[in-house]
Amino acid sequence: MVVTRDEGVGGRPPDPAGTAVLQPTKLVFDDFYHAHFRGLVVQLTAYTGDRGQAQDLVQEAFCRAYARWDRLAGYEDPLAWVRRVAWNLGHNRWRRLRTAQAWLLRQRETHVAGPSPDRVAVDAALAKLPPKQRRAVVLHYLADLTVAEIADQERVAEGTVKSWLHRGRAALATYLRDTNEEVRDV
């Protein structure tokens, strides 16, 4: 069974003879702007949380629509285009602000606590050691290398490394004992 629809039923009533409009009504930008500006501002205010920013975004979207109005007026829903542009502008602005904040946070000067008095004393004592003894002490106690690894790295016998470590420890004990006495005197 084939059902046909009568074009006159449910459609637009026929125009009186001779008054039929052949051209579709042209959408005027001013009317379109005034009809939809406020509603879009409300939507973007809810999205951005800032009414002034929402007004700026909607205004920019309408400016872009005005530049393309000849083409947009023919769209089935030009409001959807303006809404999408406004939302995209809001999202882009948010993304730029987030990137700028991240950059600013990386530029902050971080304050690191200065070295403790013990660290200063150890550094000063290490600086007084001969270079070979200092290197042996640092590699053994700070880098956790074995005597064999230090000997291999320095290309000396293990007994030489043991000698450097013994002399270095003895000198450090003397330097650090002197430092502790100086601190107590203060």
C-alpha positions in Angstrom: 0.0 0.0 0.0 1.4 3.4 -1.0 0.5 6.4 1.1 0.8 9.8 -0.5 0.8 13.1 1.4 -1.2 16.0 0.3 1.1 19.0 0.0 -1.6 21.3 1.3 -2.1 19.4 4.5 0.1 20.5 7.4 2.2 22.8 5.2 2.2 26.6 4.8 -1.2 28.0 3.7 -1.2 29.0 0.1 -0.5 32.6 -0.8 -3.2 34.6 -2.4 -3.0 34.7 -6.1 -0.2 37.0 -7.4 1.4 37.6 -4.0 3.7 34.5 -3.9 7.2 35.4 -2.7 9.8 33.6 -4.9 12.8 34.6 -2.8 13.3 33.3 0.7 13.4 36.0 3.4 16.9 37.4 3.8 18.3 37.2 7.3 19.5 40.6 8.5 22.6 40.6 10.6 21.4 43.3 13.0 18.2 41.4 13.8 20.2 38.1 14.2 22.7 39.8 16.5 20.1 41.4 18.8 18.1 38.2 18.9 21.0 35.9 20.0 23.7 38.0 21.7 22.3 37.8 25.2 21.6 34.1 25.1 25.1 33.3 24.0 26.6 35.6 26.7 24.6 33.6 29.3 26.0 30.3 27.9 29.6 31.6 27.8 29.3 33.1 31.3 28.4 29.7 32.6 31.4 28.2 30.7 34.0 30.8 31.6 32.7 32.0 35.0 33.4 35.6 33.9 30.6 37.7 32.4 33.0 40.3 30.9 35.1 37.6 29.2 32.0 35.9 27.9 30.8 39.2 26.4 34.2 39.6 24.7 34.1 36.1 23.3 30.6 36.4 22.0 31.4 39.8 20.5 34.4 38.4 18.7 32.3 35.5 17.4 29.8 37.9 16.0 32.5 40.0 14.4 33.8 36.9 12.6 30.2 36.1 11.6 29.7 39.6 10.2 32.8 39.3 8.1 31.3 36.1 6.5 27.7 37.1 6.7 26.9 36.6 3.0 27.8 33.0 3.3 26.4 32.4 6.9 23.0 33.9 6.1 22.5 31.0 3.8 23.2 28.4 6.5 20.4 26.4 7.9 21.5 27.4 11.5 23.9 30.3 11.5 23.5 30.5 15.3 25.2 27.1 15.6 28.2 28.5 13.7 28.5 31.6 16.0 28.0 29.5 19.1 30.8 27.1 18.0 33.1 29.9 17.3 32.5 31.6 20.7 33.0 28.3 22.5 36.2 27.6 20.5 37.5 31.1 21.4 36.7 30.5 25.0 38.5 27.2 25.0 41.6 28.7 23.2 41.7 31.5 25.7 41.6 29.1 28.6 44.3 26.9 27.0 46.6 30.0 26.4 46.1 31.1 30.0 46.9 27.6 31.3 50.1 27.5 29.2 51.1 31.0 30.4 50.5 30.0 34.0 52.6 26.9 33.6 55.4 28.9 32.1 55.2 31.5 34.9 55.4 28.8 37.5 58.5 27.4 35.9 60.0 31.0 36.0 59.6 31.3 39.7 62.8 31.5 41.7 63.0 28.6 44.0 64.6 29.1 47.4 66.9 26.3 48.4 68.1 26.1 51.9 71.8 26.8 52.3 74.2 24.1 53.2 74.3 23.0 56.9 77.3 24.0 59.0 78.4 20.3 59.0 78.3 20.3 55.2 80.4 23.5 55.0 82.9 22.0 57.4 83.2 18.7 55.4 83.6 20.7 52.1 86.3 22.9 53.6 88.1 19.9 55.1 87.9 18.0 51.7 89.3 21.1 50.0 92.4 20.9 52.2 93.2 17.3 51.2 95.7 16.6 48.4 93.9 15.9 45.1 94.5 12.1 45.1 93.4 11.6 48.7 90.3 13.8 48.1 89.4 11.8 45.0 89.8 8.5 46.8 87.7 9.7 49.8 84.9 11.1 47.6 84.8 8.1 45.3 84.7 5.7 48.3 82.4 7.4 50.7 80.2 9.5 48.4 80.1 7.5 45.2 80.2 4.2 47.0 82.9 2.7 44.9 85.0 -0.2 46.3 88.7 0.0 46.7 89.2 -2.3 43.7 86.9 -0.1 41.5 88.8 3.1 42.6 92.2 1.4 41.9 90.9 0.3 38.5 89.7 3.8 37.7 92.8 5.6 38.9 95.1 2.9 37.4 97.0 2.3 40.7 97.4 -0.7 43.0 94.7 -1.4 45.6 97.3 -0.8 48.4 97.8 2.7 47.0 94.1 3.5 47.2 94.0 2.1 50.8 96.9 4.3 51.7 95.1 7.4 50.2 92.0 6.5 52.1 93.8 6.1 55.4 95.7 9.3 55.1 92.6 11.2 53.9 90.5 9.9 56.8 93.3 10.9 59.3 93.6 14.4 57.8 89.8 14.8 57.7 89.5 13.8 61.3 92.1 16.5 62.2 90.5 19.2 60.1 87.0 18.4 61.4 88.1 18.2 65.0 89.6 21.7 64.6 86.4 22.9 63.1 84.2 21.5 65.9 86.4 23.3 68.5 86.0 26.5 66.6 82.2 26.1 66.6 82.2 25.4 70.3 84.2 28.5 71.0 81.5 30.7 69.4 
